[in-house]
């Protein structure tokens, strides 16, 4: 299986840095992977669905650590390229953040 395309859509939020879409073998796509700023760096979150009990369950995810690493490395590299191309997106602030 080959990753044939990665698209990254930057976000202007404090923790949510971007959404990613990954295409495999030019015939299968996974959307809504999230790139999150964590305490130790970037985190890749798989697309998930909220369960009735309030927890979240991944819809699609790697089943072994080796492929997870490949996927993270490729997506994070594309994310860095997109930041270089567009420049960082300013963080959106809510009106309550302005002290008003």
C-alpha positions in Angstrom: 0.0 0.0 0.0 1.3 3.4 -1.0 0.4 6.9 0.3 -0.3 8.7 -3.0 -1.4 12.0 -1.7 -1.5 14.0 1.5 -3.4 17.3 1.8 -3.1 19.5 4.9 -5.5 22.3 5.8 -4.1 24.7 8.3 -6.3 25.9 11.2 -6.0 29.1 13.3 -6.7 27.5 16.6 -4.5 27.1 19.7 -4.3 23.3 19.9 -5.8 22.2 16.5 -3.1 23.0 14.0 -4.5 21.3 10.9 -6.7 18.7 9.3 -5.2 16.1 7.0 -6.6 14.0 4.2 -4.6 11.0 3.1 -5.1 9.0 -0.2 -3.8 5.4 -0.5 -3.0 3.8 -3.8 -4.9 6.6 -5.6 -8.2 4.8 -4.7 -8.9 5.1 -1.0 -9.1 8.3 1.1 -9.2 8.9 4.8 -10.3 12.4 5.9 -10.4 14.4 9.1 -7.1 13.3 10.7 -6.2 16.0 13.2 -2.8 17.5 13.8 -2.9 18.7 17.5 -0.3 20.7 19.5 0.5 18.5 22.5 2.7 19.1 25.5 5.6 17.2 23.9 5.0 18.3 20.2 2.6 17.4 17.5 0.1 14.6 17.8 -1.7 12.9 15.0 -5.3 12.0 15.9 -7.3 9.6 13.8 -10.8 10.3 12.6 -13.2 9.4 15.4 -16.9 9.3 16.3 -18.4 10.3 19.6 -20.1 7.4 21.4 -23.4 7.7 23.4 -21.4 7.5 26.6 -19.3 10.6 25.6 -16.2 8.8 24.7 -14.6 8.8 21.2 -13.8 5.7 19.1 -11.4 5.8 16.1 -13.1 5.1 12.8 -9.8 4.3 11.0 -6.4 3.8 12.4 -3.0 2.0 11.8 -2.9 -1.4 13.3 0.9 -1.5 13.9 3.5 1.0 15.2 5.6 0.8 12.1 2.9 2.0 9.8 1.7 4.7 12.4 5.3 6.1 12.3 5.4 6.2 8.5 2.0 7.9 8.4 2.9 10.4 11.1 6.3 11.2 9.5 4.7 11.8 6.1 1.8 13.9 7.4 4.0 16.0 9.7 6.4 16.7 6.8 3.5 17.8 4.6 2.3 20.0 7.5 5.7 21.7 7.8 5.8 22.2 4.0 2.4 23.8 4.1 3.4 26.2 6.9 6.5 27.2 4.8 4.2 27.7 1.7 1.4 29.6 3.4 3.1 30.9 6.6 1.6 30.1 10.0 -2.1 30.8 10.5 -2.7 33.4 13.3 -4.5 31.9 16.3 -8.1 32.9 16.4 -9.1 34.5 19.7 -12.6 34.5 21.1 -14.0 37.9 22.3 -13.6 36.7 25.9 -9.8 36.3 25.3 -9.5 40.1 24.7 -10.3 40.9 28.4 -13.7 42.4 27.5 
